[in-house]
Amino acid sequence: MHLHGHHFWVKSKEFRKETHEVLRDTYLMAPGEIADLIFTADKTGIWLFHCHALEHHAGGMGGVMSIG
Ligand SMILES: [Cu+2]
């Protein structure tokens, strides 16, 4: 999943129970995975959040986030 306009930290089972301070704008998720993407929403606007697999995005795996 890719978030436009921001970078985020990931807290997921991928990293077991540890929090790694890896700053990203894209995170490759496994099927069924649940992850927290932690970021500071300090940029006003409408930002796209979507899957980078184009066939997934075309199938509806995307949306927008409004910060204002
Ligand atoms: Cu996908």
PDB file of the backbone (N, CA, C, O) and the ligand in Angstrom, with CONECT records:
HET     CU  A 101       1
ATOM      1  N   MET A   1       0.849  -1.177   0.000  1.00  0.00           N
ATOM      2  CA  MET A   1       0.000   0.000   0.000  1.00  0.00           C
ATOM      3  C   MET A   1       0.888   1.232   0.000  1.00  0.00           C
ATOM      4  O   MET A   1       1.918   1.277   0.673  1.00  0.00           O
ATOM      5  N   HIS A   2       0.479   2.209  -0.751  1.00  0.00           N
ATOM      6  CA  HIS A   2       1.264   3.428  -0.924  1.00  0.00           C
ATOM      7  C   HIS A   2       0.426   4.640  -0.521  1.00  0.00           C
ATOM      8  O   HIS A   2      -0.723   4.789  -0.936  1.00  0.00           O
ATOM      9  N   LEU A   3       1.022   5.485   0.283  1.00  0.00           N
ATOM     10  CA  LEU A   3       0.362   6.704   0.736  1.00  0.00           C
ATOM     11  C   LEU A   3       1.057   7.904   0.103  1.00  0.00           C
ATOM     12  O   LEU A   3       2.271   8.065   0.223  1.00  0.00           O
ATOM     13  N   HIS A   4       0.288   8.729  -0.559  1.00  0.00           N
ATOM     14  CA  HIS A   4       0.853   9.934  -1.166  1.00  0.00           C
ATOM     15  C   HIS A   4       1.026  11.028  -0.110  1.00  0.00           C
ATOM     16  O   HIS A   4       0.208  11.168   0.799  1.00  0.00           O
ATOM     17  N   GLY A   5       2.080  11.777  -0.246  1.00  0.00           N
ATOM     18  CA  GLY A   5       2.246  13.002   0.529  1.00  0.00           C
ATOM     19  C   GLY A   5       2.822  12.848   1.927  1.00  0.00           C
ATOM     20  O   GLY A   5       3.160  13.845   2.564  1.00  0.00           O
ATOM     21  N   HIS A   6       2.940  11.624   2.414  1.00  0.00           N
ATOM     22  CA  HIS A   6       3.419  11.404   3.780  1.00  0.00           C
ATOM     23  C   HIS A   6       4.319  10.177   3.824  1.00  0.00           C
ATOM     24  O   HIS A   6       4.275   9.320   2.941  1.00  0.00           O
ATOM     25  N   HIS A   7       5.119  10.112   4.851  1.00  0.00           N
ATOM     26  CA  HIS A   7       5.859   8.894   5.160  1.00  0.00           C
ATOM     27  C   HIS A   7       5.306   8.345   6.464  1.00  0.00           C
ATOM     28  O   HIS A   7       4.762   9.094   7.276  1.00  0.00           O
ATOM     29  N   PHE A   8       5.443   7.048   6.666  1.00  0.00           N
ATOM     30  CA  PHE A   8       4.877   6.431   7.866  1.00  0.00           C
ATOM     31  C   PHE A   8       5.798   5.355   8.415  1.00  0.00           C
ATOM     32  O   PHE A   8       6.658   4.812   7.721  1.00  0.00           O
ATOM     33  N   TRP A   9       5.579   5.073   9.692  1.00  0.00           N
ATOM     34  CA  TRP A   9       6.233   3.945  10.338  1.00  0.00           C
ATOM     35  C   TRP A   9       5.221   2.806  10.349  1.00  0.00           C
ATOM     36  O   TRP A   9       4.014   3.041  10.403  1.00  0.00           O
ATOM     37  N   VAL A  10       5.715   1.582  10.298  1.00  0.00           N
ATOM     38  CA  VAL A  10       4.829   0.420  10.256  1.00  0.00           C
ATOM     39  C   VAL A  10       4.967  -0.382  11.535  1.00  0.00           C
ATOM     40  O   VAL A  10       6.072  -0.699  11.977  1.00  0.00           O
ATOM     41  N   LYS A  11       3.822  -0.704  12.120  1.00  0.00           N
ATOM     42  CA  LYS A  11       3.803  -1.606  13.261  1.00  0.00           C
ATOM     43  C   LYS A  11       2.963  -2.806  12.838  1.00  0.00           C
ATOM     44  O   LYS A  11       1.748  -2.701  12.668  1.00  0.00           O
ATOM     45  N   SER A  12       3.628  -3.944  12.672  1.00  0.00           N
ATOM     46  CA  SER A  12       2.955  -5.106  12.098  1.00  0.00           C
ATOM     47  C   SER A  12       3.594  -6.373  12.622  1.00  0.00           C
ATOM     48  O   SER A  12       4.669  -6.338  13.221  1.00  0.00           O
ATOM     49  N   LYS A  13       2.927  -7.494  12.396  1.00  0.00           N
ATOM     50  CA  LYS A  13       3.504  -8.785  12.764  1.00  0.00           C
ATOM     51  C   LYS A  13       4.779  -9.064  11.977  1.00  0.00           C
ATOM     52  O   LYS A  13       5.601  -9.887  12.381  1.00  0.00           O
ATOM     53  N   GLU A  14       4.939  -8.366  10.842  1.00  0.00           N
ATOM     54  CA  GLU A  14       6.168  -8.529  10.069  1.00  0.00           C
ATOM     55  C   GLU A  14       7.387  -8.286  10.942  1.00  0.00           C
ATOM     56  O   GLU A  14       8.437  -8.902  10.760  1.00  0.00           O
ATOM     57  N   PHE A  15       7.227  -7.383  11.886  1.00  0.00           N
ATOM     58  CA  PHE A  15       8.344  -7.022  12.760  1.00  0.00           C
ATOM     59  C   PHE A  15       8.190  -7.665  14.131  1.00  0.00           C
ATOM     60  O   PHE A  15       8.793  -7.217  15.106  1.00  0.00           O
ATOM     61  N   ARG A  16       7.376  -8.720  14.200  1.00  0.00           N
ATOM     62  CA  ARG A  16       7.054  -9.383  15.474  1.00  0.00           C
ATOM     63  C   ARG A  16       6.465  -8.333  16.410  1.00  0.00           C
ATOM     64  O   ARG A  16       5.619  -7.545  15.988  1.00  0.00           O
ATOM     65  N   LYS A  17       6.883  -8.306  17.645  1.00  0.00           N
ATOM     66  CA  LYS A  17       6.299  -7.339  18.577  1.00  0.00           C
ATOM     67  C   LYS A  17       7.179  -6.108  18.738  1.00  0.00           C
ATOM     68  O   LYS A  17       6.888  -5.218  19.538  1.00  0.00           O
ATOM     69  N   GLU A  18       8.243  -6.072  17.978  1.00  0.00           N
ATOM     70  CA  GLU A  18       9.147  -4.929  18.086  1.00  0.00           C
ATOM     71  C   GLU A  18       8.709  -3.826  17.129  1.00  0.00           C
ATOM     72  O   GLU A  18       8.146  -4.093  16.067  1.00  0.00           O
ATOM     73  N   THR A  19       8.968  -2.620  17.511  1.00  0.00           N
ATOM     74  CA  THR A  19       8.722  -1.502  16.619  1.00  0.00           C
ATOM     75  C   THR A  19      10.051  -1.074  16.003  1.00  0.00           C
ATOM     76  O   THR A  19      10.988  -0.700  16.709  1.00  0.00           O
ATOM     77  N   HIS A  20      10.113  -1.133  14.693  1.00  0.00           N
ATOM     78  CA  HIS A  20      11.312  -0.690  13.991  1.00  0.00           C
ATOM     79  C   HIS A  20      11.031   0.678  13.398  1.00  0.00           C
ATOM     80  O   HIS A  20       9.985   0.893  12.784  1.00  0.00           O
ATOM     81  N   GLU A  21      11.935   1.574  13.574  1.00  0.00           N
ATOM     82  CA  GLU A  21      11.732   2.919  13.067  1.00  0.00           C
ATOM     83  C   GLU A  21      12.206   2.995  11.622  1.00  0.00           C
ATOM     84  O   GLU A  21      13.222   3.620  11.317  1.00  0.00           O
ATOM     85  N   VAL A  22      11.459   2.354  10.748  1.00  0.00           N
ATOM     86  CA  VAL A  22      11.744   2.402   9.321  1.00  0.00           C
ATOM     87  C   VAL A  22      10.693   3.291   8.692  1.00  0.00           C
ATOM     88  O   VAL A  22       9.502   2.979   8.714  1.00  0.00           O
ATOM     89  N   LEU A  23      11.135   4.382   8.142  1.00  0.00           N
ATOM     90  CA  LEU A  23      10.217   5.340   7.547  1.00  0.00           C
ATOM     91  C   LEU A  23       9.985   4.981   6.086  1.00  0.00           C
ATOM     92  O   LEU A  23      10.932   4.814   5.318  1.00  0.00           O
ATOM     93  N   ARG A  24       8.721   4.866   5.713  1.00  0.00           N
ATOM     94  CA  ARG A  24       8.372   4.426   4.362  1.00  0.00           C
ATOM     95  C   ARG A  24       7.244   5.276   3.803  1.00  0.00           C
ATOM     96  O   ARG A  24       6.587   6.027   4.525  1.00  0.00           O
ATOM     97  N   ASP A  25       7.033   5.136   2.474  1.00  0.00           N
ATOM     98  CA  ASP A  25       5.794   5.640   1.886  1.00  0.00           C
ATOM     99  C   ASP A  25       5.020   4.508   1.224  1.00  0.00           C
ATOM    100  O   ASP A  25       3.925   4.710   0.700  1.00  0.00           O
ATOM    101  N   THR A  26       5.613   3.300   1.256  1.00  0.00           N
ATOM    102  CA  THR A  26       4.968   2.119   0.677  1.00  0.00           C
ATOM    103  C   THR A  26       5.251   0.926   1.577  1.00  0.00           C
ATOM    104  O   THR A  26       6.354   0.782   2.103  1.00  0.00           O
ATOM    105  N   TYR A  27       4.249   0.073   1.751  1.00  0.00           N
ATOM    106  CA  TYR A  27       4.423  -1.115   2.578  1.00  0.00           C
ATOM    107  C   TYR A  27       3.784  -2.308   1.883  1.00  0.00           C
ATOM    108  O   TYR A  27       2.600  -2.269   1.547  1.00  0.00           O
ATOM    109  N   LEU A  28       4.559  -3.371   1.663  1.00  0.00           N
ATOM    110  CA  LEU A  28       4.065  -4.588   1.013  1.00  0.00           C
ATOM    111  C   LEU A  28       3.416  -5.467   2.077  1.00  0.00           C
ATOM    112  O   LEU A  28       4.088  -5.973   2.976  1.00  0.00           O
ATOM    113  N   MET A  29       2.115  -5.641   1.962  1.00  0.00           N
ATOM    114  CA  MET A  29       1.368  -6.389   2.967  1.00  0.00           C
ATOM    115  C   MET A  29       1.057  -7.798   2.476  1.00  0.00           C
ATOM    116  O   MET A  29       0.840  -8.011   1.283  1.00  0.00           O
ATOM    117  N   ALA A  30       1.035  -8.753   3.395  1.00  0.00           N
ATOM    118  CA  ALA A  30       0.635 -10.123   3.074  1.00  0.00           C
ATOM    119  C   ALA A  30      -0.891 -10.198   3.092  1.00  0.00           C
ATOM    120  O   ALA A  30      -1.540  -9.391   3.757  1.00  0.00           O
ATOM    121  N   PRO A  31      -1.472 -11.164   2.364  1.00  0.00           N
ATOM    122  CA  PRO A  31      -2.931 -11.320   2.394  1.00  0.00           C
ATOM    123  C   PRO A  31      -3.428 -11.525   3.829  1.00  0.00           C
ATOM    124  O   PRO A  31      -2.904 -12.366   4.559  1.00  0.00           O
ATOM    125  N   GLY A  32      -4.408 -10.773   4.212  1.00  0.00           N
ATOM    126  CA  GLY A  32      -4.992 -10.889   5.540  1.00  0.00           C
ATOM    127  C   GLY A  32      -4.225 -10.193   6.641  1.00  0.00           C
ATOM    128  O   GLY A  32      -4.657 -10.183   7.794  1.00  0.00           O
ATOM    129  N   GLU A  33      -3.083  -9.607   6.295  1.00  0.00           N
ATOM    130  CA  GLU A  33      -2.271  -8.937   7.310  1.00  0.00           C
ATOM    131  C   GLU A  33      -2.961  -7.674   7.826  1.00  0.00           C
ATOM    132  O   GLU A  33      -3.626  -6.964   7.072  1.00  0.00           O
ATOM    133  N   ILE A  34      -2.794  -7.412   9.097  1.00  0.00           N
ATOM    134  CA  ILE A  34      -3.272  -6.170   9.697  1.00  0.00           C
ATOM    135  C   ILE A  34      -2.049  -5.413  10.200  1.00  0.00           C
ATOM    136  O   ILE A  34      -1.216  -5.970  10.915  1.00  0.00           O
ATOM    137  N   ALA A  35      -1.946  -4.153   9.827  1.00  0.00           N
ATOM    138  CA  ALA A  35      -0.801  -3.348  10.223  1.00  0.00           C
ATOM    139  C   ALA A  35      -1.255  -1.943  10.592  1.00  0.00           C
ATOM    140  O   ALA A  35      -2.245  -1.436  10.064  1.00  0.00           O
ATOM    141  N   ASP A  36      -0.529  -1.333  11.493  1.00  0.00           N
ATOM    142  CA  ASP A  36      -0.741   0.076  11.813  1.00  0.00           C
ATOM    143  C   ASP A  36       0.292   0.888  11.063  1.00  0.00           C
ATOM    144  O   ASP A  36       1.490   0.626  11.163  1.00  0.00           O
ATOM    145  N   LEU A  37      -0.167   1.870  10.314  1.00  0.00           N
ATOM    146  CA  LEU A  37       0.720   2.805   9.629  1.00  0.00           C
ATOM    147  C   LEU A  37       0.652   4.105  10.412  1.00  0.00           C
ATOM    148  O   LEU A  37      -0.395   4.749  10.476  1.00  0.00           O
ATOM    149  N   ILE A  38       1.753   4.479  10.996  1.00  0.00           N
ATOM    150  CA  ILE A  38       1.780   5.589  11.948  1.00  0.00           C
ATOM    151  C   ILE A  38       2.457   6.790  11.297  1.00  0.00           C
ATOM    152  O   ILE A  38       3.603   6.710  10.856  1.00  0.00           O
ATOM    153  N   PHE A  39       1.729   7.902  11.246  1.00  0.00           N
ATOM    154  CA  PHE A  39       2.304   9.094  10.625  1.00  0.00           C
ATOM    155  C   PHE A  39       1.665  10.338  11.217  1.00  0.00           C
ATOM    156  O   PHE A  39       0.616  10.277  11.859  1.00  0.00           O
ATOM    157  N   THR A  40       2.314  11.456  10.988  1.00  0.00           N
ATOM    158  CA  THR A  40       1.790  12.745  11.402  1.00  0.00           C
ATOM    159  C   THR A  40       1.046  13.357  10.231  1.00  0.00           C
ATOM    160  O   THR A  40       1.633  13.639   9.186  1.00  0.00           O
ATOM    161  N   ALA A  41      -0.256  13.561  10.413  1.00  0.00           N
ATOM    162  CA  ALA A  41      -1.100  14.111   9.333  1.00  0.00           C
ATOM    163  C   ALA A  41      -1.008  15.632   9.387  1.00  0.00           C
ATOM    164  O   ALA A  41      -1.917  16.307   9.870  1.00  0.00           O
ATOM    165  N   ASP A  42       0.107  16.159   8.882  1.00  0.00           N
ATOM    166  CA  ASP A  42       0.365  17.589   8.989  1.00  0.00           C
ATOM    167  C   ASP A  42       0.395  18.302   7.638  1.00  0.00           C
ATOM    168  O   ASP A  42       0.831  19.449   7.542  1.00  0.00           O
ATOM    169  N   LYS A  43      -0.066  17.622   6.611  1.00  0.00           N
ATOM    170  CA  LYS A  43      -0.080  18.243   5.289  1.00  0.00           C
ATOM    171  C   LYS A  43      -1.518  18.316   4.790  1.00  0.00           C
ATOM    172  O   LYS A  43      -2.128  17.299   4.460  1.00  0.00           O
ATOM    173  N   THR A  44      -2.036  19.507   4.742  1.00  0.00           N
ATOM    174  CA  THR A  44      -3.413  19.714   4.313  1.00  0.00           C
ATOM    175  C   THR A  44      -3.586  19.287   2.860  1.00  0.00           C
ATOM    176  O   THR A  44      -2.750  19.569   2.002  1.00  0.00           O
ATOM    177  N   GLY A  45      -4.695  18.600   2.611  1.00  0.00           N
ATOM    178  CA  GLY A  45      -5.003  18.215   1.240  1.00  0.00           C
ATOM    179  C   GLY A  45      -5.769  16.916   1.189  1.00  0.00           C
ATOM    180  O   GLY A  45      -6.169  16.357   2.211  1.00  0.00           O
ATOM    181  N   ILE A  46      -5.961  16.455  -0.021  1.00  0.00           N
ATOM    182  CA  ILE A  46      -6.606  15.166  -0.262  1.00  0.00           C
ATOM    183  C   ILE A  46      -5.544  14.250  -0.838  1.00  0.00           C
ATOM    184  O   ILE A  46      -4.988  14.524  -1.902  1.00  0.00           O
ATOM    185  N   TRP A  47      -5.261  13.156  -0.131  1.00  0.00           N
ATOM    186  CA  TRP A  47      -4.137  12.293  -0.466  1.00  0.00           C
ATOM    187  C   TRP A  47      -4.627  10.907  -0.860  1.00  0.00           C
ATOM    188  O   TRP A  47      -5.500  10.330  -0.213  1.00  0.00           O
ATOM    189  N   LEU A  48      -4.053  10.393  -1.921  1.00  0.00           N
ATOM    190  CA  LEU A  48      -4.394   9.061  -2.400  1.00  0.00           C
ATOM    191  C   LEU A  48      -3.688   7.997  -1.561  1.00  0.00           C
ATOM    192  O   LEU A  48      -2.504   8.133  -1.256  1.00  0.00           O
ATOM    193  N   PHE A  49      -4.400   6.958  -1.195  1.00  0.00           N
ATOM    194  CA  PHE A  49      -3.858   5.790  -0.496  1.00  0.00           C
ATOM    195  C   PHE A  49      -4.320   4.577  -1.291  1.00  0.00           C
ATOM    196  O   PHE A  49      -5.519   4.321  -1.394  1.00  0.00           O
ATOM    197  N   HIS A  50      -3.367   3.823  -1.860  1.00  0.00           N
ATOM    198  CA  HIS A  50      -3.778   2.772  -2.795  1.00  0.00           C
ATOM    199  C   HIS A  50      -2.763   1.655  -2.870  1.00  0.00           C
ATOM    200  O   HIS A  50      -1.613   1.801  -2.454  1.00  0.00           O
ATOM    201  N   CYS A  51      -3.214   0.536  -3.412  1.00  0.00           N
ATOM    202  CA  CYS A  51      -2.333  -0.594  -3.674  1.00  0.00           C
ATOM    203  C   CYS A  51      -1.492  -0.292  -4.918  1.00  0.00           C
ATOM    204  O   CYS A  51      -1.991   0.254  -5.902  1.00  0.00           O
ATOM    205  N   HIS A  52      -0.226  -0.653  -4.855  1.00  0.00           N
ATOM    206  CA  HIS A  52       0.661  -0.430  -5.998  1.00  0.00           C
ATOM    207  C   HIS A  52       0.507  -1.491  -7.072  1.00  0.00           C
ATOM    208  O   HIS A  52       1.017  -1.314  -8.179  1.00  0.00           O
ATOM    209  N   ALA A  53      -0.180  -2.587  -6.783  1.00  0.00           N
ATOM    210  CA  ALA A  53      -0.506  -3.569  -7.827  1.00  0.00           C
ATOM    211  C   ALA A  53      -1.673  -2.975  -8.619  1.00  0.00           C
ATOM    212  O   ALA A  53      -2.789  -2.865  -8.110  1.00  0.00           O
ATOM    213  N   LEU A  54      -1.404  -2.598  -9.858  1.00  0.00           N
ATOM    214  CA  LEU A  54      -2.401  -1.826 -10.610  1.00  0.00           C
ATOM    215  C   LEU A  54      -3.727  -2.557 -10.762  1.00  0.00           C
ATOM    216  O   LEU A  54      -4.785  -1.927 -10.754  1.00  0.00           O
ATOM    217  N   GLU A  55      -3.683  -3.888 -10.901  1.00  0.00           N
ATOM    218  CA  GLU A  55      -4.934  -4.630 -11.034  1.00  0.00           C
ATOM    219  C   GLU A  55      -5.729  -4.584  -9.732  1.00  0.00           C
ATOM    220  O   GLU A  55      -6.958  -4.634  -9.761  1.00  0.00           O
ATOM    221  N   HIS A  56      -5.051  -4.489  -8.599  1.00  0.00           N
ATOM    222  CA  HIS A  56      -5.748  -4.355  -7.316  1.00  0.00           C
ATOM    223  C   HIS A  56      -6.373  -2.965  -7.205  1.00  0.00           C
ATOM    224  O   HIS A  56      -7.523  -2.807  -6.795  1.00  0.00           O
ATOM    225  N   HIS A  57      -5.587  -1.974  -7.582  1.00  0.00           N
ATOM    226  CA  HIS A  57      -6.104  -0.606  -7.522  1.00  0.00           C
ATOM    227  C   HIS A  57      -7.330  -0.465  -8.420  1.00  0.00           C
ATOM    228  O   HIS A  57      -8.340   0.119  -8.028  1.00  0.00           O
ATOM    229  N   ALA A  58      -7.223  -1.010  -9.627  1.00  0.00           N
ATOM    230  CA  ALA A  58      -8.355  -0.943 -10.566  1.00  0.00           C
ATOM    231  C   ALA A  58      -9.562  -1.677 -10.009  1.00  0.00           C
ATOM    232  O   ALA A  58     -10.698  -1.337 -10.337  1.00  0.00           O
ATOM    233  N   GLY A  59      -9.330  -2.689  -9.162  1.00  0.00           N
ATOM    234  CA  GLY A  59     -10.417  -3.452  -8.566  1.00  0.00           C
ATOM    235  C   GLY A  59     -11.011  -2.799  -7.328  1.00  0.00           C
ATOM    236  O   GLY A  59     -11.922  -3.349  -6.708  1.00  0.00           O
ATOM    237  N   GLY A  60     -10.503  -1.639  -6.970  1.00  0.00           N
ATOM    238  CA  GLY A  60     -11.102  -0.892  -5.867  1.00  0.00           C
ATOM    239  C   GLY A  60     -10.253  -0.790  -4.616  1.00  0.00           C
ATOM    240  O   GLY A  60     -10.714  -0.274  -3.598  1.00  0.00           O
ATOM    241  N   MET A  61      -9.015  -1.277  -4.675  1.00  0.00           N
ATOM    242  CA  MET A  61      -8.179  -1.272  -3.483  1.00  0.00           C
ATOM    243  C   MET A  61      -7.442   0.062  -3.350  1.00  0.00           C
ATOM    244  O   MET A  61      -6.223   0.151  -3.493  1.00  0.00           O
ATOM    245  N   GLY A  62      -8.231   1.078  -3.074  1.00  0.00           N
ATOM    246  CA  GLY A  62      -7.657   2.400  -2.922  1.00  0.00           C
ATOM    247  C   GLY A  62      -8.712   3.371  -2.426  1.00  0.00           C
ATOM    248  O   GLY A  62      -9.910   3.096  -2.475  1.00  0.00           O
ATOM    249  N   GLY A  63      -8.248   4.491  -1.957  1.00  0.00           N
ATOM    250  CA  GLY A  63      -9.170   5.521  -1.479  1.00  0.00           C
ATOM    251  C   GLY A  63      -8.410   6.807  -1.252  1.00  0.00           C
ATOM    252  O   GLY A  63      -7.224   6.902  -1.567  1.00  0.00           O
ATOM    253  N   VAL A  64      -9.086   7.787  -0.709  1.00  0.00           N
ATOM    254  CA  VAL A  64      -8.440   9.050  -0.419  1.00  0.00           C
ATOM    255  C   VAL A  64      -8.578   9.370   1.060  1.00  0.00           C
ATOM    256  O   VAL A  64      -9.498   8.918   1.741  1.00  0.00           O
ATOM    257  N   MET A  65      -7.630  10.162   1.525  1.00  0.00           N
ATOM    258  CA  MET A  65      -7.617  10.621   2.904  1.00  0.00           C
ATOM    259  C   MET A  65      -7.603  12.148   2.856  1.00  0.00           C
ATOM    260  O   MET A  65      -6.741  12.750   2.216  1.00  0.00           O
ATOM    261  N   SER A  66      -8.551  12.756   3.531  1.00  0.00           N
ATOM    262  CA  SER A  66      -8.655  14.215   3.536  1.00  0.00           C
ATOM    263  C   SER A  66      -8.112  14.758   4.863  1.00  0.00           C
ATOM    264  O   SER A  66      -8.553  14.361   5.941  1.00  0.00           O
ATOM    265  N   ILE A  67      -7.159  15.663   4.757  1.00  0.00           N
ATOM    266  CA  ILE A  67      -6.586  16.316   5.930  1.00  0.00           C
ATOM    267  C   ILE A  67      -6.820  17.812   5.779  1.00  0.00           C
ATOM    268  O   ILE A  67      -6.389  18.420   4.800  1.00  0.00           O
ATOM    269  N   GLY A  68      -7.486  18.386   6.730  1.00  0.00           N
ATOM    270  CA  GLY A  68      -7.740  19.809   6.606  1.00  0.00           C
ATOM    271  C   GLY A  68      -8.122  20.462   7.892  1.00  0.00           C
ATOM    272  O   GLY A  68      -8.364  21.668   7.924  1.00  0.00           O
TER     273      GLY A  68
HETATM  274 CU    CU A 101      -2.956  -5.220  -3.687  1.00  0.00          CU2+
END
